[in-house]
Amino acid sequence: MLINDWNNQSQRYELHDGLGGEFILIADEHFNDIQVNISESTVQVPTNVYNREETVLRDILFTEELDKVFKLNYDADQTLTWQYFGSYTGFFRNYPGIKWSPDEKKALDLYDCRNRGWYIRAATSPKNMVILVDTSGSMLGLRNDIAKHTVQTLIKTLGDDDFFNVITFNDTTLYLEACFNDTLVQANSDNKNRVQQNLDNIRPQNIANIQNALEKAFELLEKFNTNDKGAGCNQAIMLITDGATDEYESVFAKYNADKHVRLFTYVIGREVDYSEKVRGMACKNKGYFTQIKTIADVQENVSKYIHVLSRPMVINKTHDTVWTNVYMDQAHPVNRTDLKQMLLKEGLALMTTVAQPVFNNKNKTLDQGILLGVVGVDVPVFELLKLTPPYKLGVNGYSFAVTNNGYLLFHPDIRPLYGPDDSLKTNYNSVDLAEVELSDERDELRTAMVNRTTGSLTMEVKLHLSNLQRATTRSHSYYYTDLKDTPFSLGIVLVNDYGQFIIEPNLSLKEGLKSLTEKPITLAAARQWIYCRLGSEEAQVMSKLERIVQYVNATETDDEEYIKKCNPDLIKQVLFDANMTLAVEEYWEAQFDNKESNISNGIVLQFVGTHGGLTRSNYNKMSRTPTDFLEENSNTIQEDYYTRAVELGKGRFLYSVPIVSSDSDIEDNNTLVTASSVVMVQEAAVAVAGIQFRTALLEEIFNNVTESCNGEGCRSCSELDIDCYLLDNSGYVVMSESTSDIGRAFSKIDGIIAADLSKEPDDIYRRIFITDFQAMCENADPGGSSASFLLDPFFSVTAYFKWWTHYFVLSLVQFSFYDWWYSGANAQPITRTHTFSYNPCDKVYTFFDHKPGKQSSNKTSIVSCDGCENECEKSYSVQEIPDSNLLLLVVDATCEFDSNITMFEPRKKEYNETERCERLQKQRHRTRPETCHAYHPLENPEDCGSGCNIQPSLILTITLAVYLACKHLQLFQTQ
């Protein structure tokens, strides 16, 4: 246990352990600037484990040898992150060493590695579980509270590959959730939350009929054991009661003669007179018996079933590698530019974990199947995204991955946070592919990926943009394949109209470097843009630009050690971009001299962003600094100004303003307008150039144009009887006589006209309806270059995953501490940030989209307001502005009526009780994990909770771990 001596103002920290040894911590870029010690690991012991207990101290001492293995792995490959080992005794060893810092709001350190998803999934095979809860009159008071907490804890040990249900019993049996009657449901977040919410409805009364409850549980398991539903592996009944007067041998003889169902029994209460019968039932059915006296005992006792289910795997000596589903966990605060790369909030990141079990191989204890712990590696999602870098996917291209259950591992539309406080959604880690790829209505893509096939297909898709503020339709090509030795399938999306081609640079490195360093430039800041991946010491002192310079120098001196750390394709691309855009600097100098005289025209910034992540800019020094725009938009082809300009097409300018809510007011005309246009070379989008200027300039131009009309029939926007608007292709106001309208959706200004503009699919605007299945609703209850086709988008990614799993399959795999840093209670406390006034729901959004050249370009119409007090009619005229995404709308201002401005607001999708149950029970196509360890004839059934614990030595295991790690390093070096 570490005693902290922490100085937050320093780059260097010194900690001391209980024996007084010095422990140096230094910030390391590779570990997200967290203070680490790459020479040693640290150990955490939760409060519920006595940290001076003999076996705990002994095993901590023995596992010190793991530091050599951890260090050897990291030295061999410095792309690795966090390696760790979770012991069956409860302690947790992490490399590199860090300052253990539990949640500041928690006085106790309750993190127990044995109850984490990565530990449980590595230690057990999938399971069908029926939980029986005694609700007879004897369970009143504290016993009822302990029983409910036991149910909660059991449910939280279940994962997406498990199926379960909860049945309460006294003199009758009832399913805790009525929608789940007579079925087992997948243990995803929605189903688990639904069942747990009903625990408060339990009211103990009458007497217990355990026989009826057992019969119902066996019949339910038998039903799912004879079809292709369910887990298809382990079967378990968890009996929670305060005692029994019979062992019900006739029931077990009828339903469980071959002992294919394990029975785990939990006796509740301090003074129990009838516990021996309950223990007998567990011991005779390959289960385990425990007594839970207080709520504090629940966590430790519930976890014992995990080690029983691990016995067949241990006896088989099988080191299965498992990957967890995605989860959100704590990380060090990082640059906010990484929001789009799956760093969703300061300190939070999406993660997945790969793990393996560690067990005692001694022949004399083999029948006991002794699990010693679990080792593995946490893989931050942004690390996986680095395998499909943006410059290879092109504009609006993206990658995603799904699990064997069809749930997303990563996807650009995963939105795990909600609300102004960035609270965590309860069901964020069970988002189905069908809930984001909405156009896959027949599940063709989903089925192919869940089945782990390789192929491609093309779909016309509808999708939302700009954080549910815009929407569009386009044609996508999907390429998909399985990732070997994982439960995942990878998908890559390329846009058909403009995303199938990239430029192949043909330029000398030296010439490109001169162009790169001649004028100031900005390079993409997001983590996916890796020009060179350096070690911790180099990364502390070298910027991205300096790394590129060093790479070019290394190619001239044949410094192979440095060259292999860099991405030559991306560096060639950015050097090519620098050379091709250098001429624009001269143009800017001639047109924009940064003098005070430029303030009058309102121009603030000129810029160009390129495919390789480079941005050049020229700004008005009297107006503002360049860092505002450049820091917010450095990731070029991933930014709105870039992606929407490419979508609009060659030869057109995209105009946009910041979107504001309907209740926001703009008091002056200092809002900035961004105008950008794509630069095409053959069929490839190579850059987007643009300017930023104040709305005052656009207003001046707008007024001059509309007032310059002469002749019969001409009208000016300065006239009082008409209102004029400039609308963008999504229906947002870019310019208005009232500055408070700028940035607002026109549908919130005049819903009647907005409806008339979009009556038909080929009208001025097309309405796009999108259901958001991740919504949260208020709870009613309190040069020489050529364009080349992207032929093989999978080669580097699949090779990487194959190497990753192969390399670690026999060695101690690394794990990240993200899973526990700042965590509090075992019950995944991060989810407790959820605000209980909101619940997951489905919302339907209505968006407007205008595609210049593909929809009506002008319209004149008259509208009226049915039911309004004023019965006048309002006329309007709209005209597309050439070579832009703008439309000029002129509205008759003499007719005023109460326009419906709420008709296009997002609305909650309501379901009746039957529909709600059908949705909860629906199980989409899934595949089971490939391995199953449910039974072994050598198991020792006598170890069933008698209180006799065998403490295995770790010396043999440590020796084996070191040997296997070295063996795999040798295998890797020969590949």
LINRARA-V35032 format. One record per residue. PSI is psi in whole degrees, -180 to 180 (* if undefined). OMEGA is omega in degrees with one decimal (* if undefined). NEAR is the number of other ideal C-beta (glycine too) atoms within 10 Angstrom. Layout:
psi->[PSI:PSI]
omega->[OMEGA:OMEGA]
near->[NEAR:NEAR]
//
This chain:
psi->[135:138:122:134:87:130:104:-11:-4:156:-6:133:149:125:161:135:-178:-18:2:9:145:141:108:133:132:137:136:122:-38:-28:40:35:19:147:116:165:109:5:-24:162:171:161:136:136:123:163:-33:-2:127:115:-1:9:143:-48:-34:-48:-41:-46:-33:-42:-47:-37:-1:-27:-21:-25:-37:-41:-46:-47:-41:-44:-45:-39:-34:-30:103:11:-12:153:-108:123:139:168:129:121:151:-21:-10:-14:163:120:126:137:138:162:143:169:117:124:91:170:129:-24:-10:129:-23:150:98:8:121:113:-28:-15:11:154:-39:-37:-47:-42:-35:-29:-20:161:167:154:146:126:130:122:120:123:121:120:32:171:-27:-8:16:158:-133:-36:-39:-41:-44:-41:-44:-39:-33:-43:-47:-45:-40:-45:-37:-13:-6:149:-175:-22:-2:157:147:170:162:127:127:150:140:-110:-7:167:137:141:135:-36:117:-31:-18:22:133:37:162:140:153:140:58:176:-44:-48:-41:-43:-39:-45:-44:-32:-25:-4:-32:-12:-4:129:102:135:163:-162:161:134:87:-34:-47:-40:-44:-43:-42:-39:-45:-42:-38:-44:-40:-38:-41:-12:-12:11:-179:9:171:-174:-33:28:-110:148:133:142:130:108:118:112:176:11:167:152:2:156:-2:51:-32:-36:-46:-33:-36:-43:-19:41:-33:7:35:-14:127:144:121:130:139:109:127:133:158:-45:101:123:-16:40:-23:-38:-38:-41:-39:-41:-44:-45:-31:-3:36:37:-146:144:135:155:129:109:-34:168:-33:-20:-11:-53:-47:-39:-35:-40:-13:-26:-27:-42:-26:-45:-20:-13:-48:-40:-43:-44:-35:-12:46:122:77:139:128:150:137:165:172:147:158:132:175:141:174:144:135:174:133:-13:-12:8:-39:-8:31:15:98:-17:153:121:-8:143:150:137:160:159:137:133:159:148:154:130:167:123:6:132:-34:-17:14:-38:-16:-14:60:112:125:-24:-165:139:161:-164:134:135:106:139:-34:-22:-37:-35:-24:-20:-19:73:150:-38:-21:-27:-23:178:131:7:154:165:158:163:146:157:177:-15:1:5:152:133:-47:154:144:-15:11:126:84:-12:156:161:166:-22:8:52:156:129:146:-26:26:-26:14:41:123:149:-37:-16:-6:-36:78:-23:-8:61:-29:9:29:-47:-46:-46:-43:-39:-39:-34:-1:43:169:133:-166:159:163:137:144:122:156:140:153:155:168:47:55:35:-17:168:159:173:146:171:127:143:126:129:133:152:164:153:112:141:21:165:13:153:141:137:143:134:128:140:132:-38:-37:1:10:-4:145:164:132:111:140:83:143:145:-39:-44:-41:-38:-37:-43:-33:-35:-5:-37:155:138:167:137:149:134:-19:158:-23:-20:86:108:-43:133:112:166:172:-41:-43:-40:-24:-25:-8:127:172:-39:-43:-32:-39:-43:-44:-36:-46:-42:-37:-34:-28:-28:5:41:82:-32:-41:-39:-41:-11:-8:165:97:-35:-46:-39:-43:-38:-45:-32:-40:-45:-42:-41:-43:-26:-3:-34:-26:-25:-42:-39:-44:-42:-33:-32:-18:94:11:23:166:-26:-19:-13:-34:-31:-4:-2:133:-42:141:143:161:130:144:169:-30:9:15:140:128:149:156:126:159:106:-23:-10:-49:166:159:-12:-28:-57:-44:-40:-32:-19:35:-15:24:-97:-3:-4:154:-43:-31:-52:-40:-32:-41:-41:-38:-36:165:140:5:148:134:121:136:154:159:134:134:158:164:-23:10:146:140:115:-17:-176:38:3:140:135:133:127:125:155:143:145:121:141:113:-118:12:135:116:-22:165:127:150:180:160:137:162:152:-21:-38:-46:-38:-40:-46:-43:-49:-40:-42:-46:-23:-7:1:129:150:176:133:-6:140:151:142:-11:-10:145:-22:6:151:138:142:145:120:144:-179:-7:4:16:147:120:-33:140:157:-25:113:-20:-14:-19:128:-7:153:131:-27:-21:-7:-43:92:-29:-48:-40:-39:-39:-28:-11:35:-36:154:-32:20:-173:-49:145:132:133:121:125:128:124:108:3:18:162:132:153:137:124:-24:133:*:112:17:156:157:133:146:143:99:-47:88:-4:-17:-56:-33:-49:-36:-39:-48:-39:-43:-45:-53:-41:-41:-36:-4:-26:4:175:108:153:149:153:149:0:-32:-18:-13:131:8:157:-108:160:-27:50:64:-18:-29:-11:-5:-9:132:124:-6:-2:145:154:143:178:134:143:124:144:121:160:140:131:126:106:134:-9:-12:174:139:-10:157:142:133:167:132:157:166:106:129:-5:152:-39:117:16:166:145:128:155:162:138:142:131:134:121:150:36:180:19:152:140:121:124:126:139:120:-2:-20:120:128:168:94:139:106:9:-2:-21:13:148:139:145:134:119:144:138:177:-40:-45:-40:-44:-39:-40:-40:-36:-20:129:113:166:136:166:147:154:152:-26:152:130:90:-19:146:132:-18:0:143:104:-10:-22:82:26:31:-9:-2:107:129:128:102:152:148:-1:-47:-41:-42:-44:-43:-41:-44:-43:-47:-38:-46:-40:-42:-30:-39:-41:-43:-40:-22:-7:*]
omega->[-175.6:171.0:-165.5:171.4:-162.7:176.4:-173.1:-178.2:-172.5:173.1:-174.4:-176.2:177.9:175.5:179.4:176.3:-176.4:-179.8:175.4:-179.7:179.6:-179.3:-173.8:176.8:-179.1:178.7:-176.4:-178.5:-177.7:178.1:175.6:178.5:175.0:177.1:-175.6:171.4:-175.0:178.0:-174.9:173.4:173.3:-177.0:175.1:176.0:-177.9:-177.0:-177.7:176.9:-179.5:-172.1:174.4:178.5:-169.7:-177.1:178.7:179.7:-179.6:-177.7:174.6:179.4:-178.1:-176.1:172.5:178.8:179.5:179.3:179.8:179.4:178.6:-177.4:178.9:178.2:-176.7:177.7:-179.1:-178.8:-175.7:168.1:178.9:177.6:-167.5:176.2:177.9:-178.1:175.2:-174.6:175.8:178.8:175.0:-179.7:-172.2:-179.5:-174.3:174.6:-3.1:-177.7:179.2:171.2:178.9:-175.0:178.4:-178.5:-177.5:-178.7:-177.1:177.9:-176.9:176.1:-173.9:178.9:178.9:-175.2:-175.9:-179.1:179.0:-176.8:-178.5:179.8:-175.6:-178.0:177.8:-174.1:-174.5:172.0:179.6:-173.5:164.2:-174.9:171.8:-179.4:178.3:-176.4:177.8:177.9:177.0:-175.0:-179.0:-178.7:179.7:172.3:-174.7:179.9:178.1:178.4:179.1:-179.2:-179.4:178.0:177.0:177.7:179.0:-177.1:176.8:-178.3:-177.9:175.2:-175.5:179.9:-173.7:179.6:-178.9:176.4:-172.7:165.5:-179.7:179.2:174.6:-179.3:161.3:173.1:173.1:177.3:179.8:172.0:-176.9:175.8:-174.3:179.9:-175.8:-179.4:172.0:178.5:168.3:-178.0:179.4:-176.8:173.7:-173.3:-178.4:-177.1:178.9:179.3:-178.5:-179.5:-177.7:178.0:-178.0:-178.2:-179.6:179.8:-178.8:178.3:-178.8:177.6:176.1:-176.6:-175.1:172.7:-176.0:-177.9:179.3:-179.0:179.5:179.7:179.9:179.9:179.9:-179.4:178.4:178.3:179.7:178.9:-178.1:178.9:-176.1:175.2:-175.7:177.4:177.6:-175.0:178.4:-179.5:-179.8:172.7:-175.4:170.7:179.5:-176.7:-179.8:-174.9:176.2:176.1:178.9:179.7:-177.9:175.7:173.1:-176.8:179.9:178.4:-177.9:177.4:-178.6:-170.3:-169.4:-177.8:-179.3:176.7:179.7:176.0:177.6:177.7:176.2:-175.7:-179.8:178.4:-172.7:173.2:-178.6:-176.1:-177.9:-176.1:-172.6:-177.4:-175.1:177.2:-179.7:177.6:180.0:178.2:-178.6:-176.1:-178.8:-177.8:173.2:-179.9:-176.9:-179.6:172.5:174.2:-178.8:-174.5:-178.0:177.1:179.7:-179.4:-170.3:-172.5:-177.0:-175.4:179.0:-173.9:-176.7:179.4:-178.5:-178.0:174.9:179.6:179.8:-172.7:-179.7:179.5:-179.4:-179.4:176.3:-177.4:-177.0:177.3:177.2:174.8:-179.2:174.8:179.2:169.9:-176.1:175.6:178.2:178.3:-170.7:173.1:179.0:176.3:-175.3:179.6:-177.3:176.9:-179.1:-178.6:-177.5:180.0:172.6:164.7:-163.2:-175.2:178.2:177.5:-177.7:178.4:173.5:-174.3:161.8:-175.5:171.9:-170.5:174.9:177.3:173.5:-176.4:-178.3:-177.4:-178.2:-177.6:-175.7:177.4:-174.0:-177.1:178.9:176.5:-172.6:174.9:-179.5:-179.7:-177.5:174.0:178.8:-177.0:170.6:179.1:175.2:-178.2:-179.1:174.3:177.3:179.8:177.0:179.9:176.4:-173.8:-175.8:-175.4:176.7:-179.1:179.5:-175.4:179.2:169.7:179.2:176.4:175.8:179.2:179.3:178.1:176.6:177.2:-179.4:178.6:-175.9:167.9:169.3:-177.9:-178.9:-178.9:170.5:-179.3:-173.2:-176.7:176.9:174.5:-178.3:-179.9:-179.3:176.0:-176.9:177.9:-177.3:-175.4:-173.8:-174.2:174.0:176.4:-177.0:178.1:-179.3:-178.7:176.6:173.8:-168.1:-176.9:178.1:-170.7:179.4:179.6:-179.3:178.8:-177.3:-178.7:-179.3:-177.9:176.8:177.4:174.7:176.6:177.5:-179.0:179.4:174.7:179.6:179.9:165.8:-172.0:168.1:-176.4:178.1:-178.3:171.0:175.3:176.9:175.9:177.9:174.9:179.2:172.8:177.5:179.1:-179.5:167.2:-179.8:173.5:-175.1:177.5:177.6:174.8:-172.4:176.5:172.9:174.8:-171.7:167.9:-177.6:174.3:175.9:-177.1:173.5:179.8:-173.2:-173.5:-173.4:-172.7:-175.8:-174.5:173.1:178.5:174.3:-177.2:176.0:-171.5:177.4:-178.9:-177.0:179.1:179.3:-179.7:178.0:178.8:-177.2:-172.7:-175.8:179.9:178.4:177.1:174.3:178.1:-178.0:-174.2:-173.8:-173.3:179.9:-177.3:-176.8:177.1:174.3:177.4:-173.5:173.2:-172.5:-176.8:178.6:-176.1:-179.0:-170.7:-174.8:174.1:178.6:178.9:179.5:178.7:178.3:178.2:179.7:178.8:179.7:177.7:-178.8:178.3:179.2:-179.1:180.0:177.0:-174.6:-178.4:-179.9:-176.6:-175.8:177.7:-169.9:177.9:-174.1:-179.6:-179.4:179.1:176.7:-179.9:-177.4:175.0:175.9:178.4:-179.6:-179.7:-176.9:-176.2:-177.0:-177.7:-178.0:177.8:178.9:178.5:179.4:-179.4:179.7:-174.0:-169.6:-169.2:175.5:178.9:-175.7:-179.1:-178.5:-177.4:-175.2:-179.1:172.8:-179.4:-176.8:-169.8:168.1:-175.3:169.5:176.8:-173.6:-179.3:-176.9:176.4:179.9:175.8:170.1:-178.7:174.7:-170.8:178.3:-175.0:179.0:-172.5:-178.6:177.1:-178.2:-170.5:-178.1:-177.2:-174.2:179.4:-177.7:-172.5:-174.8:-172.1:171.8:-169.5:175.4:-175.2:-177.8:-177.1:-177.5:-174.3:-178.2:177.4:177.7:178.2:-179.5:174.6:-177.9:175.0:179.0:176.1:176.5:177.3:178.9:174.7:177.2:-179.8:180.0:178.1:-174.5:-178.7:178.3:178.5:173.8:-171.1:-179.6:-176.9:178.9:176.6:-179.4:174.0:175.7:175.6:-176.4:-178.1:-175.9:173.6:-177.5:169.2:-170.5:-177.6:-176.4:173.1:-174.4:-177.2:171.5:179.3:-179.2:176.4:169.6:179.4:-177.6:-179.1:178.0:178.8:179.0:178.4:179.3:178.4:-179.1:-178.7:-179.7:-178.3:-175.4:179.9:-175.9:-178.5:177.9:176.8:-176.5:178.2:-179.4:175.5:178.7:179.3:177.4:179.2:-172.0:-174.6:174.5:173.2:-178.8:178.4:164.2:-179.5:175.7:-174.1:175.3:177.3:176.9:-177.1:176.5:178.2:178.6:175.2:175.8:-176.6:179.3:178.3:-173.2:-179.3:179.8:173.4:-179.2:178.4:177.2:176.0:179.1:-177.8:-178.6:178.7:178.6:178.3:-179.1:178.3:-173.3:-177.3:-176.3:-179.9:-179.4:178.8:179.3:175.6:172.9:176.7:176.7:179.8:-179.2:175.2:177.9:-178.8:177.3:-174.8:173.1:-178.7:176.3:179.7:-180.0:177.2:178.5:*:-175.1:-176.0:178.3:178.0:-178.8:-177.7:177.0:-170.3:-172.0:-178.0:-173.5:-165.9:-174.4:-176.0:-178.9:177.9:179.9:-178.6:178.5:178.3:-175.4:-176.4:-179.3:-176.2:-174.9:-170.1:-180.0:-177.0:176.8:-179.0:-175.1:176.5:179.2:176.4:178.9:-176.5:-177.8:-176.3:-178.9:179.7:179.8:-177.1:-178.6:-172.3:177.3:-170.1:-179.2:-179.4:-178.5:173.8:179.5:178.2:-171.8:175.6:178.9:176.4:175.0:-180.0:173.4:178.0:177.3:179.5:173.6:179.5:176.1:-179.1:176.4:177.9:-178.6:179.2:-178.1:178.3:179.8:-177.2:178.2:-179.0:172.8:-173.6:176.0:-179.9:175.0:-177.6:178.4:177.6:179.0:178.8:179.7:-174.7:178.9:176.5:-177.4:178.0:176.5:175.7:-179.1:-176.7:176.7:176.6:-173.2:173.4:179.4:173.9:-173.7:171.6:176.0:179.6:177.9:-173.4:175.3:-176.7:-177.1:178.5:178.6:172.2:-177.6:-178.3:179.1:-177.2:179.5:-174.1:-178.7:177.2:175.8:-178.7:178.4:177.7:-175.4:176.8:173.3:-173.1:179.5:179.2:-179.5:179.8:179.3:178.9:-179.8:-176.8:-175.1:176.3:177.3:-179.5:178.6:173.2:179.5:172.8:-172.8:-176.5:177.7:177.0:-175.5:-172.6:170.9:-175.7:-178.0:-179.2:176.8:-175.9:-177.4:177.0:-171.9:176.0:-179.8:-179.7:178.9:-177.7:176.6:-179.0:-177.9:175.3:-179.9:-174.6:-178.9:-178.6:179.6:179.1:-179.7:-179.0:179.3:-180.0:-178.4:178.9:178.6:180.0:-178.4:173.2:177.8:177.9:-179.1:-177.5:179.9:-178.0:*]
near->[14:17:10:12:12:12:9:6:4:12:11:10:19:13:21:13:13:10:5:7:9:9:19:14:22:17:17:19:16:19:19:22:16:21:22:26:19:21:13:16:22:23:22:25:23:22:15:16:18:12:16:9:14:9:16:18:15:14:26:18:10:15:21:13:15:23:17:14:23:27:17:15:24:19:11:15:13:15:12:19:21:26:29:32:30:30:25:25:19:24:25:27:25:25:29:28:24:22:18:21:13:21:19:8:9:15:10:12:21:19:28:25:25:27:24:26:21:28:29:24:26:29:26:29:24:23:25:24:26:25:24:26:28:26:28:19:11:19:25:13:10:14:20:20:14:23:26:20:21:24:25:16:19:23:20:20:22:22:21:23:25:26:25:24:25:24:21:25:24:22:12:11:17:16:18:21:19:10:18:21:12:10:17:22:22:24:25:21:19:15:24:22:17:16:23:18:12:15:18:8:9:17:10:19:11:13:9:23:16:23:14:16:25:24:16:18:27:21:12:19:24:14:14:19:16:9:8:7:17:24:25:20:21:22:24:26:27:23:25:25:27:23:18:23:11:13:19:18:11:10:19:18:9:11:18:21:8:7:15:16:23:24:27:27:27:31:26:28:21:10:7:17:9:13:19:13:16:26:21:18:25:26:20:16:22:22:25:24:24:22:18:24:16:13:14:12:18:24:22:18:19:24:22:15:24:18:19:23:25:23:26:22:24:26:20:15:9:14:16:19:20:25:24:27:23:24:23:25:23:18:25:17:13:19:16:12:19:18:15:16:27:25:24:21:19:13:17:23:25:26:24:25:28:24:28:21:23:26:26:20:15:13:6:7:15:19:18:20:24:21:26:24:26:29:28:31:23:28:23:23:23:22:19:23:23:19:17:22:20:25:22:18:22:22:24:25:23:21:23:24:27:26:26:23:23:23:22:23:25:22:22:17:17:20:18:21:17:18:14:5:9:14:18:21:23:19:20:23:25:23:24:18:25:17:18:20:25:17:13:19:9:8:17:12:22:21:16:20:29:22:13:19:12:14:11:15:13:11:17:10:17:15:19:18:17:14:10:17:14:23:21:20:13:17:13:22:18:21:18:23:20:19:22:15:18:22:24:21:26:26:24:22:23:24:22:13:13:21:23:17:20:23:23:15:22:11:19:12:19:12:14:24:19:15:21:24:14:12:17:11:21:22:20:29:19:23:19:22:24:17:22:23:17:20:13:16:12:16:16:14:8:16:10:17:16:12:21:26:15:18:22:19:14:18:16:9:9:7:14:9:7:17:15:11:20:21:19:14:15:21:23:18:27:28:26:27:30:25:20:24:22:17:10:17:18:10:11:19:12:8:11:17:11:14:10:10:9:17:13:10:15:22:19:23:22:20:25:22:31:28:26:28:27:25:25:23:19:23:22:22:12:12:18:14:11:18:10:14:23:19:14:12:21:21:22:29:23:24:20:17:19:26:21:25:29:25:21:21:19:13:10:18:18:26:21:24:21:13:18:18:9:12:7:11:9:19:7:9:16:11:18:19:23:22:20:24:21:25:19:17:16:11:13:21:28:22:27:26:19:22:19:23:20:20:23:17:17:21:19:15:14:19:16:9:13:18:14:9:11:6:5:4:5:10:14:13:19:11:13:7:9:19:19:20:25:22:26:23:26:23:26:25:24:24:26:24:15:12:19:14:21:24:20:23:25:26:27:21:21:22:19:21:21:26:18:20:27:23:12:11:8:8:17:25:27:21:19:19:11:17:12:20:17:20:21:22:16:11:12:7:7:5:11:8:17:11:15:13:9:17:6:8:23:19:9:14:19:18:12:15:21:14:15:23:17:16:19:25:17:18:25:27:29:23:31:26:29:27:27:25:23:22:23:20:17:22:16:18:17:18:19:15:16:20:14:9:13:17:19:18:17:17:18:13:18:18:24:25:19:25:16:18:9:9:18:15:15:11:17:10:15:11:19:14:19:8:8:14:7:12:11:12:12:22:15:21:15:23:15:20:16:11:13:19:25:24:25:19:24:19:19:17:14:10:17:12:19:11:20:17:17:11:14:21:14:14:14:12:15:9:14:8:9:9:11:13:16:12:12:16:14:9:14:15:12:17:15:17:18:10:14:17:21:19:15:15:7:12:19:14:14:10:19:22:20:11:7:7:7:9:12:19:14:25:10:14:23:22:11:14:22:17:13:17:22:16:12:20:18:9:14:15:8:6:7]
//
